[in-house]
Amino acid sequence: MTVTRLMRLLPKLTTTRPSLSSSSFPLKCLFSSTSSSSPSSSDVVSSTAADAVDLGDEEEDDVPIYSNPTATSGVKPVIPTLLQPRVVVYDGVCHLCHGGVKWVIKADKYRKIKFCCLQSETAEPYLRLCGLDREDVLRRFLFVEGPGLYHQGSTAALKVLSYLPLPYSALSAFMVIPTPLREIVYDYVAKRRYDFFGKSEDCLVLQEKELLERFIDREEIMYRARPDF
């Protein structure tokens, strides 16, 4: 190798290479976002809420809509995907049904029974589970006791009573009456309940919001009634 060529290569060999710290800015950013102190609770809540909204939007097409929300903008409530036991699905616009729900809530001091308006989207998974449609539940209200176990009509009413404390649970002894006889009385009243007791244009629980905590569809109900809150 000639001296001239060696002199040309010398500057390249002696050039200082960039340090790791000066070229690692992207890595520093990565570590600050993944290995820094734990995110605040507000960040976790915001992220979880965003994920939940995305899930609700993805499943929206699979859930029939039975009522039109009064508000046309904003985030839609998330429909529960995990079913709960001991849920009463009932006609939410019926005054007689609403009166019965209020009575059960007052008597159920251990809070075993939960409720869902038939007119809400939240009720749909329970109907699917039981192989029923809305018309079936309008005729006879539904009590989903657990997986693969549900009741309708007079049997559902007596099953609900069995979960209440004494003396109310003692009324479930009327289960000994043959089902056809019980259903005759139940069906007679159910078919004429609007004539006898009246009905509302929307779920009656909106008029008594203190009851909402016992409803699994409360977020949906509150979303629909946002202008009134």
Disulfide bonds with the S-S distance in Angstrom:
Cys117-Cys203 2.13
